[in-house]
Amino acid sequence: MGVIELSWWQLALAALMVVMLAGCTAALRLGMSRSLLIAALRTVIQLALVGLVLEALFAAERLVWVVLMALAMLLIAGREVMARQQRRLLGGWTFGIGTLSMFLSSFTVAVLTLTVVIGPEPWYRPQYAIPLLGMLLGNTMTGVALALDRLTDTACRQRGVIENRLMLGEPWQVAIGDIRREAMRSGLMPMINAMAAAGVVSLPGMMTGQILAGTAPGLAVKYQILIMFAITLGTGFGTLAAVTVGSRRLFDGRERLRLDRLSAPRS
Amino acid sequence: MSRSQTGQPVTRNQDANHELSIRVRDLSLWYGESQALKSLNIDLYQKNVTALIGPSGCGKSTFLRCLNRMNDLIPGVRIEGLVEMDGRDVNARKMDEVALRRRVGMVFQKPNPFPKSIYENIAYAPRMHDLVGRKAEQDELVERALRDAGLWEEVKDKLHQPGTSLSGGQQQRLCIARAIAVQPDVILMDEPTSALDPISTATIEDLMDKLKKQFTIVTVTHNMQQAARVADYTAFFHLGEIIEYNDTKTMFSTPATKKAEDYITGRYG
């Protein structure tokens, strides 16, 4: 089984249909044809560029380029975590916490998966390393962003409760315990739901892609399971790290709640 | 001038023979550049209700929050002077905040029960402090706290319903029960009845009268009648200073300063 070559004019057909959809939404005055077209255009440009980068990367197969690419992805993900917050920790802490926790979890899990489980030769072979890291970072980013947002937002809304618990002589870890649990849950829930629904409701994208590319379903399934576990590990430890450091940052050494370390909420 | 430089009320109440609970000397507090408390001196006595009155922004709540080190939530706060509780410096570096706060309960303006059952609202902190062990002990403590807060009869059949399901006045009494369950020495109240209706307010005032047999109570209030009704001592704050501090009867019948008199009689503030 091989892959059927896809040429640009075939893509143009699909693009034409997207334009038709945009035309329909414009006719129905849904007010979204413009953003639909812009998003579609962004897809084309961004993916084409990534394609070029990946081809160069695959051809070179040098560790230094893989590392540089990984770092670039990490920093962009860190920025994205920050952009998704209602309230940021001031002084660059949200970016710092997000980036650090994604670095710790995603990179560790990616390297472990590459060296111990999959074992390509060399271990940093871009064909495996970059897509794996991409999937890990993408999901970890969602988990970390959701968890941090829930943590800071709930802490602000339940300020009275937290302060009252401090006043009852509870140490800060106990006073924010419930909120921390809630934040962890909201970070991990998407992944748990995805695992629960995998194969029954939805066919995961990576597996579908591999099957389309001609891989035997049995092997594609094994890869998908591996990836889902890796993503869960990455998201779980990333969220754990972010919530731990983030909630620590909300208190100081004198057991005071420091909401002044948060930015004003975005309207 | 009747401002007491020693911190003791210029009382004519000769029966007053109370033991010192909190001693404050030369307490000043700055938010950045602006000084919110100006060299306060005051002695607060055990097992009494002391009311802090004065116009908005005069430093009453700021002062209250100095007593359990809750104040310095805001960056740039600087505190000078002495706050001593049972002879120990509250602001000392080596003071254990967690232990201090256990001994100084706080009731806020807006009741804020935890999103847990009525029972758990009360039992959680004592369990954490190892004040109770067996289930029976816990049950006993919860009942005692609720009885002391005058809420037992109303909630004894629904202890496992959420605390948030109660009415505003009941919620505030639940918060008081929660505060007394950890057996503090002092209870600070920051306008505890300002969000309540008159009937709930009266209930809480009766409660303060009972609770002062066991606890030292310091309350901030905007309600002159309330101060007159519940407080043994009253301190009048103005622009970050204590203008007058006296036993409540004297303060309300023959205030020694013009400012206090104007405020009490409603001509000012």
Interface residues (C-beta under 8 A of the other chain):
Chain A: G160 V161 E163 N164 R165 L166 M167 L168 G169 E170 P171 V174 D178 R254 E255 R256 L257 R258 L259 D260
Chain B: N68 R69 M70 D72 L73 I74 P75 E97 V98 A99 L100 R101 R102 R103 V104 G105 M106 F108 K110 N112 F114 P115 A125 M128 H129 C175 R178 A179 V182
